[in-house]
Amino acid sequence: MRKILVRVLAFTACFGLTALETAPARADAPVTYADDVAPIIYNNCSSCHRPGQIGPMSLLGFEEARPWAKSIAKVVSERSMPPWKGTSDHRKFKNDARMSDADIDTLVRWAKSGAAPGDLSKAPAPPTYTDGGWRIGTPDAVFTMAPYTVSDDTEDVYIWRTIENHLTEDKWIKAVEVKSTYPEGTHHNLTFLVPKGAGPAGRDGGRDGARDLFTGWAPGTDELVYTPGTGKLLPADHDILFQMHYHKEPGEGTGGTDETSIAVLFADGPVEHPITTAWILDPTLNIPAGEANYKSESAFRFIDNGRIYSFTPHMHLLGKDITYIAEYPDGTTETLLDVPAWDFNWQINYKLTEPVEVPRGTKVRVIATFDNSADNPWNPDATTDVRWGEKTTDEMMIGFMDYIYMKRKKYQRTMALPEGIGDNFFGGEGRRGRRGGGRRGGPGGRGEQRDAESSSNSESNPDSEASTAGGQ
Ligand code: HEC
């Protein structure tokens, strides 16, 4: 992770340098920690840079921040911190982390002028986090996996863990958060729901029982708080299944023990609109060695009126850029999300401030570019063709999208698979889709629907050895 990050900073620097050139306000006023810097750090940095969070150091007070002043100036000027990679034509994101030019300028001037404390007795108190480390507040339920130790010499490992759901009744969930206790070596968590008794979780954990993607985590992912009236169902007859991917540079002292937990808040009443996480994906990826501009595309078609709440693009080291474009039935198009410089280290979920209302017939295209050339500083090996797969050195192209259909009775939870790539591509998952809806009953039932299509590479044969849909 570390090694990759160093390259990332070098890579992103060229996109962010304009920030420094912006004319500063109050150009000759002295800048002090107490007066100027503390509030900026508390607002923009301490959510991660405090004990128990993913930032490598705490920035919770003058003593903590002072030694980092120069580094702070550098990372905010480059806009590599706080991490944020996306833009949109018209949409705003409630977790948009971009700082104002004025705040960046203040941090830069603080570092340049010697990082003075000012009158610390007048500094604002650090924010208190009485949440026991959970950003969603005090959880209604927490599910924690059995400890798993990653050894020093491990580079890449996937494990599956089933966690008993101890709740005795079905619960609608209004907020969810995943937290690893070993974030420095955790590449991702995917959380699924599996029917109780589906059998032990192996590599294909729970595959025989149908499974739904419930949530997930990777560095950069925040908690998810669903809009009132929407939510996800946690049925009492389902257990929780984690897929954990640990990834790091092997080496002494790099190992650790993880006990990832998922915390939830219960909705106060019944939820009218179940949120569905669609996977808009292109598993036919086959990126030739040396190819610097490999295009991949997949699309999701709304078969009724709906609403989109968030996007979480996912690629690995060869990802270059990724875009979600809406094509509306009236012929207009809109870029909903554009990530022009994909950064594998930050798997950010882009949460819309206002949902996008999409009329029936809207197509959401996800278009990605991959760079398998030696010019891509993250590319571990430019001499190998790269396909879809679970390892970090394999590739993925997934546009996750949280959405609802307005008529809940008609369409229930939908996991979309691309058309035209063969039902067996993901083993049981595709077949399950075809058998269709309501099979498992429960509140709201769960229909299945195949309404996404892969429009690139669809002529090529699916690779039957390609990995499971659960890989990320
Ligand atoms: C979303 C969480 C998050 C936020 C918000 C965030 N950081 Fe970070 N920051 C990290 C993580 C994680 C790393 C380490 C990345 C790695 O090493 O893989 C990091 C690294 C850094 C580093 C480099 C540390 C080193 O070892 O060289 C600096 C400096 C830094 N952050 C400053 C800031 C500042 C200043 C802000 C606010 C303006 C900020 N960060 C906001 C998570 C965050």
Residues whose N, C-alpha, C, O or C-beta is under 5 A from the ligand:
A	BS01	HEC	M1 L5 N44 C45 C48 I54 G55 P56 S71 I72 V75 M81 P82 P83
